[in-house]
Amino acid sequence: MEGFLTNVLNPKAALFFVALVPQFLGAGAPVVALSAAALVGTVAWFLVVANVVGALRKLFARPGVRRAVDALTGVALVALGLKLATSTRP
């Protein structure tokens, strides 16, 4: 239910259906075709994400890689914080 409400209230989902999906379907396409197109796109995306995460899992589980990622993330957050602290409003 939470996922359904998130998608229904998400303006990006509506823009996706209005802007992108009609390019692949003919005028007057049935709602079933629109739903099938969305379903196929979503399933394909999550399959790609799951396979990439599965392939990289062993790499990111190594202590050296994890330490490097943590260090890079920390540096990025500190840099963003410093930029925010030194910025002035126009």
C-alpha positions, 0 to 999 in steps of 0.5 A: 500500500505504501509503494502504491501511494508513493507511485500515485502521488509521485509527479515523476511517475505521471510525467513518465506516463505522459511523456515517454510511454506514448512514444512507444505505443500507438494512438488509442492504445489500450490501457493494458498495453500501457500497463504492460509497458510500465511493467516490462520497464520496471521489471527490466530495471530491477533485474539490472539493478539486482544483477549489478548489486549481486556482482559487486557484492563480493567486491564491496564486502572486502575490508579494503574496498569498504574502507576506501568507499567510506573514506571517499564518502566522508571526504565528499560529505566534509567538502559539501559541508565546507562549501555550505558553511562558506557559501553566502546568499546572493 
